[in-house]
Amino acid sequence: MAAGSSPVEYITHHLANLRVGEGVMAVHLDTLIVSWVIATMLIVVSYYVGRRLSLAQPRGLQNVLESVLEFVDQQIRSIFPGRSHLIGPLALTVFLWVFFMNAMDLIPVDLLPWILSLFGVENFKGVPTADPNTTLGLALTVFLLVQFYNVKVKGLEYLLDFLRYPFGIWLAPVNVVMMLIEEISKPLSLGLRLFGNMFAGELVFLLIALLPWWIQWLPGGGWAVFHILVITLQAFIFMMLTIMYLAMAHESHDADV
């Protein structure tokens, strides 16, 4: 904790984003920068491994990525009906991107802000998924894909479901409200679940950092080890719900999409 600052000031400072603009027009530059850097690194590493694939002697990063790919493929086969050219790459991208954005929480909370303060940057949050703009943005993208495939696969029947379910056609206005609530709750729960867990994890690290340096190593190390499970589990849950929602949109479709 910086000398002369109170615990409230310390936590408030670390929870403030580097941003331009105010209110609903504010843009969180730190969230964009970190998430884009991670995405770029994933693209570069994937390209590097792809250019050096070896079927005879796979090793190093190729083994790691193949293990992750097989794991994701198993989850898709267990849930998703039929075949899709989209679901595999989407699920793998979601899992890896969310995992590495979550993993930024394992960097000591004072390290990045201290480094950037040397260049005149006052606020910087290094965990994109601790920002609701990131998690709700990801959830909204999944939601739009789900709606697109619902209409593409089921056509008019999907739109008619809003009038007929759950209470029958004679209560169509009530059905529309109920169905809209159900559909809107999916991206909200998807995004807020990830944000809530990562924000809470970041807050715990900040509370540990308030302790004297010679005490914080033990609880900080223990929480970091436990948090590895949290960041992995949250990436897995986000990926699985993405697969599940898309599977529900394809449940009456067995052809390639």
Helices and strands as residue ranges (DSSP letters): H 7-14, E 19-20, G 23-25, E 27-28, H 29-51, H 61-79, H 87-103, G 104-106, H 111-117, G 128-130, H 132-154, H 156-164, G 169-171, H 172-209, H 213-249
